[in-house]
C-alpha cells in the first residue's frame, strides 16, 4: 500500500512539474502602458477569437482578424491597472494594462507584438489547424515545382493541372494550377468544388453538394498566363459512384469554364505533409 501511494505521489509531482512549465505561476505579466489620446495596436501571430478587458476605462476593438486596438476612454483621469486577455486560435495571452500619467508617457509604445513568451496553449474543439499554420503548409507546397503535376483537363486554350494532393491531420490540401495559352486575360469568377454523380442522369435526378474551402492560399482574381493556388478542406468522404469536381469559371460575358474530376481514391492516396 505504501509503495502504491509513493508511486502515485511521484506521478502527481511529475504531472504538476510539467504543468507548471507550460503555465508558470510566478511569471509576471508583460506590461502595456496606455497614454491619453493615443492608440495602442497589438499584433497577434494568429487570428483573435476573444478579448477581455477587466476595466471599462479602456475601449478595444478588432479592426482586422489578427490586430487588437486599444484606447483610453475620454472620461479616464486617474491612474489604474487592469488585465487584458487575448484568446487566439490555439493560444491565450494575458497582459497588465497600466495608466499612470508621467510614467506611462515615457514607456508608451504604440505598436506591440504578442510574442511566444506571452502565449500559453489552449485547446479549442473547432480549431485543429490555425490560419497561420494553414498558410505555412500551403506555402511549403507552393515553393515546390509544379512540373510533376498531372494534366486533368484542356479547353479554350486553358490547361488544368493537379499538382499534388496532401493531408495534415483532418485536413486535405489541393494544389492546382491553370495555364492560359490564349492572349486574353482570364478574370476568375470562382473556383467551385462540388461532389457530383459520376454519371449525370436527368438534371432532376442528379445531386450536387458544394464544398467550401476553409482556407485559400492566394486571393488572386485574374491571370494572364499562369495561376496556381492551394485549397484546404476539412476531411470529407463520398461514395465510389461520385466524384469531386473542380470547376474554374470566368466572369461574364466571356464565360470560359474548365472542369475536371478527382476520385475518392486519389484523396485516400494524399501525401502527408511534414510539420
C-alpha positions in Angstrom: 0.0 0.0 0.0 2.8 2.4 0.9 4.5 1.6 -2.4 1.4 2.4 -4.3 1.0 5.7 -2.5 4.6 6.5 -3.2 4.2 5.8 -6.9 1.1 8.0 -7.0 2.9 10.8 -5.3 5.8 10.6 -7.8 3.3 10.6 -10.7 1.5 13.6 -9.3 4.7 15.6 -8.8 5.8 14.8 -12.4 2.5 15.9 -13.8 2.5 19.1 -11.7 6.0 20.0 -12.8 5.1 19.5 -16.5 2.0 21.7 -16.0 4.0 24.4 -14.2 6.5 24.5 -17.1 3.7 25.3 -19.5 1.8 27.6 -17.2 4.4 29.1 -14.8 2.5 30.6 -11.8 5.2 33.1 -10.8 5.8 34.7 -14.2 4.8 38.4 -14.2 2.6 39.6 -17.0 4.1 41.8 -19.7 3.0 45.4 -19.2 1.3 47.6 -21.8 1.4 51.3 -21.0 -1.5 53.5 -22.1 -1.4 57.2 -22.9 -4.2 59.8 -23.2 -5.4 60.5 -26.7 -3.1 57.7 -28.1 -4.0 54.3 -29.6 -2.1 51.0 -29.0 -2.1 48.4 -31.8 -1.3 44.8 -30.7 -0.4 42.4 -33.5 -1.2 38.7 -32.9 0.5 35.8 -34.8 -2.9 34.2 -35.1 -6.5 35.3 -35.6 -8.1 36.7 -32.5 -11.2 35.0 -31.3 -11.9 36.6 -28.0 -10.8 39.6 -25.9 -11.5 40.6 -22.3 -10.5 43.9 -20.7 -11.0 44.0 -17.0 -11.9 47.7 -16.9 -14.4 49.9 -18.6 -11.8 52.7 -18.8 -10.3 51.1 -21.9 -12.0 50.6 -25.2 -10.9 47.9 -27.6 -11.9 46.6 -31.0 -10.5 44.2 -33.7 -10.2 46.2 -37.0 -8.7 43.1 -38.7 -8.6 39.5 -37.7 -5.2 39.5 -36.0 -5.0 43.1 -34.8 -6.3 44.5 -31.5 -6.7 48.2 -31.0 -6.8 49.8 -27.5 -7.6 53.3 -26.4 -8.3 55.1 -23.1 -11.8 56.4 -22.6 -12.1 60.2 -22.7 -13.5 60.1 -19.2 -10.4 58.5 -17.7 -8.4 60.9 -15.4 -6.9 58.8 -12.6 -4.2 56.1 -12.7 -5.2 52.5 -12.8 -4.1 49.0 -13.7 -6.1 46.2 -15.3 -5.7 42.8 -17.1 -6.0 42.2 -20.8 -6.8 38.7 -22.0 -6.4 37.8 -25.7 -7.5 34.4 -27.0 -6.3 33.3 -30.4 -6.9 30.1 -32.4 -4.6 28.0 -30.3 -3.2 30.2 -27.6 -4.2 32.5 -24.8 -2.2 35.6 -23.7 -2.6 38.0 -20.8 -1.1 41.4 -20.2 -1.1 44.1 -17.5 -2.6 47.4 -18.7 -1.2 50.4 -16.8 -2.1 54.0 -17.0 -0.1 56.4 -14.8 0.4 60.0 -16.0 4.1 60.7 -16.4 5.4 57.2 -16.2 3.1 55.9 -18.9 4.1 58.7 -21.3 7.8 57.7 -21.2 7.2 54.0 -21.5 4.4 54.2 -24.1 4.6 52.1 -27.3 2.0 52.5 -30.0 2.8 49.1 -31.7 3.3 45.8 -29.9 3.6 42.1 -30.9 2.3 39.2 -29.0 5.4 37.0 -28.6 5.8 33.3 -28.0 6.8 34.0 -24.4 3.4 35.7 -23.8 1.3 32.8 -25.2 0.0 29.7 -23.5 -1.5 26.8 -25.5 -5.2 26.1 -25.2 -7.5 23.5 -26.8 -10.4 24.7 -28.9 -12.6 21.9 -30.3 -13.4 23.7 -33.6 -9.8 24.8 -34.4 -7.5 21.9 -35.3 -5.4 24.0 -37.8 -4.9 27.7 -37.3 -4.8 30.1 -40.2 -1.1 30.8 -39.7 -0.4 27.0 -39.7 -2.5 26.5 -42.8 -0.7 29.3 -44.6 2.7 27.8 -43.6 1.8 24.4 -45.0 0.4 25.9 -48.2 3.5 28.0 -48.7 5.7 24.9 -48.3 3.7 23.3 -51.2 3.8 26.4 -53.2 7.6 26.5 -53.1 7.9 23.1 -54.7 7.8 22.8 -58.5 4.5 22.1 -60.2 6.2 20.4 -63.2 5.3 16.9 -61.9 1.6 17.6 -61.8 -0.9 15.7 -63.9 -2.9 17.4 -66.6 -6.6 16.9 -65.8 -8.5 19.0 -68.4 -7.9 21.1 -71.5 -10.2 23.6 -73.3 -10.5 27.2 -74.5 -6.7 27.4 -74.6 -6.6 26.5 -70.9 -4.9 23.6 -69.2 -5.8 22.4 -65.7 -3.1 20.7 -63.7 -3.5 18.9 -60.4 0.0 19.3 -58.8 -0.5 17.5 -55.5 -3.0 16.2 -53.0 -1.7 16.3 -49.4 -3.0 15.9 -45.9 -2.3 17.1 -42.4 -4.4 15.5 -39.7 -8.1 16.1 -40.6 -7.3 18.5 -43.5 -6.9 17.9 -47.2 -4.7 20.2 -49.4 -5.3 20.5 -53.1 -2.5 22.2 -55.1 -4.0 23.2 -58.5 -2.5 25.2 -61.5 -4.0 26.6 -64.7 -2.1 27.6 -67.8 -3.6 30.0 -70.3 -2.2 29.7 -73.8 -4.5 32.4 -75.2 -3.9 36.1 -75.4 -6.9 37.1 -73.4 -6.6 37.6 -69.7 -8.7 35.3 -67.6 -10.9 37.1 -64.9 -11.8 34.5 -62.3 -15.4 34.3 -61.3 -14.9 31.4 -58.9 -13.1 28.1 -58.4 -16.0 25.8 -57.4 -15.7 22.4 -55.7 -18.7 20.0 -55.7 -19.4 16.4 -55.2 -21.4 15.1 -58.1 -22.6 11.8 -59.6 -20.1 10.2 -61.9 -22.8 9.5 -64.4 -25.1 12.5 -64.7 -28.6 11.3 -65.5 -31.6 13.7 -65.9 -31.0 17.0 -64.1 -33.9 16.3 -61.8 -32.2 13.1 -60.6 -28.7 14.4 -60.2 -27.4 15.5 -56.8 -24.6 18.1 -56.3 -23.1 19.1 -53.0 -20.9 22.2 -52.9 -17.7 22.2 -50.8 -16.3 25.4 -49.5 -12.5 25.5 -48.6 -11.7 26.5 -45.1 -8.6 28.3 -46.4 -7.4 29.6 -49.8 -3.7 30.5 -50.1 -3.9 33.1 -52.8 -6.7 35.7 -53.4 -5.6 36.5 -57.0 -8.7 37.3 -59.1 -7.1 37.5 -62.6 -4.2 35.9 -64.5 -2.7 36.3 -68.0 -0.7 33.1 -68.4 -0.4 31.2 -65.2 -2.5 30.7 -62.0 -1.7 28.5 -59.1 -3.4 28.1 -55.7 -3.7 25.8 -52.7 -7.2 25.0 -51.3 -7.6 23.5 -47.9 -10.6 21.5 -46.7 -11.6 19.6 -43.6 -11.5 15.9 -44.2 -14.6 14.7 -46.2 -15.8 11.5 -47.7 -18.0 10.5 -50.6 -19.1 7.1 -52.2 -17.4 5.5 -55.1 -20.2 6.4 -57.5 -19.5 10.1 -57.0 -16.6 12.4 -57.9 -15.1 15.7 -56.6 -15.5 18.2 -59.5 -13.2 21.3 -59.7 -14.6 24.0 -61.9 -12.8 27.2 -62.9 -15.2 29.7 -64.4 -14.7 33.2 -65.9 -16.7 36.3 -65.3 -19.3 37.0 -67.9 -19.6 37.8 -70.7 -16.8 35.6 -72.0 -17.7 32.7 -69.7 -14.9 30.3 -70.3 -15.3 27.2 -68.0 -13.0 24.3 -67.4 -13.8 21.3 -65.1 -12.0 18.2 -64.0 -12.8 15.4 -61.5 -10.9 13.9 -58.6 -11.7 10.4 -57.5 -12.0 9.5 -53.8 -9.2 7.0 -54.3 -6.9 10.0 -55.2 -7.8 11.6 -51.9 -7.0 8.4 -50.0 -3.5 8.5 -51.6 -2.8 12.0 -50.3 0.8 12.6 -49.3 1.3 13.5 -45.7 2.9 16.9 -45.2 5.7 17.2 -42.7 5.4 19.5 -39.7 
